[in-house]
Amino acid sequence: MLRSFANPASRTLNHYLARAYLMRFLVLLFGVALVLQVLDLLSNSGDIMAAEGATYASIVRYIQLRLPQLISEFAPFSALLAALLTYTTLNQHSEIVVMKASGVSPLRIVAPLVMASLFIAIVHFIFNESVVVRTAAELKHWQDHNYAVDLPPAPKGSARTWVVDGRNLIEVKTVSRNGTLLVIDELSVYERDREARLTGLLRADFAVFRDGAWTLFDARHFDIPSHEVTAEERMGWTTSIPPERFLALAVSPEGVSFGELFSAIVRLEEEGYPVRFLAASLHHKVAAPLATLLMPLLAALAAFGVVRSGQLLFRAAGALAFGFAFFVVDNLLLAMGQFGRMPPAMAAWSPFLLFLTAGMLVLVYTEE
């Protein structure tokens, strides 16, 4: 097998198949992303332009922030379509028949596409880590503030979150670190009694942790039994929640890199805090780009056996349905892992392993 890959004729065939696949992938990826971007922009342009002072520069900014996410989300799907189109074209021109008549096995036909998919998966992961996490966090921050013009930058990786502090519930909008200071924006504390009934509400525009103590600014406290409202420009606040936990809990998986998410999980695990949601997202950061590797295998149903059956369209539709099944199962199991219905690693990787096995079985069947 290694000799067959090394000889000049084999290298020429590999380059031909990989080039045909990659060219179709790039065309389909950017075509699909642009169409979806136009549809997405049509549904959101009204909200974007409704912001005070909004101009067409706001539309351009939205495209700059949204397009990388669309490219990332639909890269595996574009790989599936590209593999299907490549196989179908080869079949229509009887090139697969010629290859098999020359002693080229189905595995050898699929292998160049798989290797090209590995290259795509590596680029996809790097693109996610360097571009998508940044644009996703910035877009979410912008959307949370109704596409406001001249909005200050978002705290890195921060998202609205809830924390349980004894009987009380704490809601924070964003958490950020500024040197040695930890700053919480829009803090709300829902005070409850032993029967979990709400007894009071404490709100502050922001809270600062400095020199081992919390300080609330522009705080208002509403006492439910007496209906009394008290306001203080500045007051101390005591909580049993360690400051670092606020940072770890406020992490948005889509808005931080693999390393930052891993660090947040380690911090939470050390405190005994459940990390199912974050752990499943961490595994999926790797599993999602690697899903591109499966697409040539899943699409192989359209490549072989067509000469005997003469049903190219039927087999191509079956391969497309096979690929769609992967995306459905992947999203379903990821949700189950995030909400604790199955182990996070199993939820993220079992669709990949399941459909990898199914794709290999298709190749084995066609070799017989």
C-alpha positions, 0 to 999 in steps of 0.5 A: 500500500505504501509503495502504491502511494509513493509511485509517480502514477499514484502521486498524480492520481492523489493530486488530481483527486485532492485538487478536485475536492479542495476546489469544490470545497472552497467554492461551496464553502464561500458560496453557502456562507455568502448565501446564508450571510445575505439571509441572516443580514436580511433578518437582522438589518432592521435591528442593526439600523434601529440603533441610534447613530447606526450607519452602513458601517454597522452593516459592514461590521456585522458582516465582519463578525458574523461571516467567520461563524458561518464559515466555521459552522458550515465547513463540514457540510460544505465538505460533504457536498464537495465530496458528493460532487466530486464522486458524482462527477467522477462517476458521470465520466466513468473515471471511477470505473477506469480506476477500479479496472486499473486495480485502484481500490475504493480505499485508494480513491477515498484516501486523497480526499480524507487527507485533504479533509485532514488539512481542512480540519487543521485549518478549521481548528486554527481558524476557530481559535484565532478568529471565530472565538474573538468575533463570536464574543464581540458579536454577542456583546454587541447584540446584548447591547442592541447593536449600539454604536461606539460600544466599548469592547466586551470583557473577554470570554464573559457571559451572563451567568447565575451562581448559587450562594447558600440560599441566595441566587446571584446573577451577573451580566459580565465579569472582567479582570483589570489588573488586580481588580475583578469587576462585575457589571450589573450584579443582582442578588436574590435573597431567599429564606429556608423555604426558598421564598424571595425575601429581598433583592439587592442590585448594583450597577457594578461590583469591584473585588479589591484587597480581599473585599467586595464593594458595590457601587450604586446599590439598591436593596428592596426588602419584600416584607416591608416594601422598603427600598434603600440606596447607597452609592457605595457599600460592602458586600460579603459572599461565600463565592470565591472571586475566581469562580465568577470568572470561571462560570462567566466563560462562554465556550464560543467566545474563548479558546481551547486553552482558556476553556480548559483552564476554567474547567480546571478551576471549577473542578478544583472547587467541586463545581459541576463542569458538564456543560463546559467539558462537552463544549471543550471536547466538541472544539476538537471533534467539530473540525475533525468531523470534516474527515468523515465527509468523504467516507459518508459520501462514498456511498455515491461513488461505488456500486453505481455501475451495477445499479445504475441509480446514481441520483438515488445513491447520491441522495442516500449519501446526503441523507447519511451526512445529514444524519451525522449532523443531527446525531452530533447536535443531539448527543452534544446537548445530552452531554451538556445537560448531563444525560451522558458523559461529556467525552462520549457525547462529543466523540461517539457520533464521530466514532459511530459514523467513522465505523459506518463509513468504513463499512461502506468501503469494505462492502464496496471492496467485496 
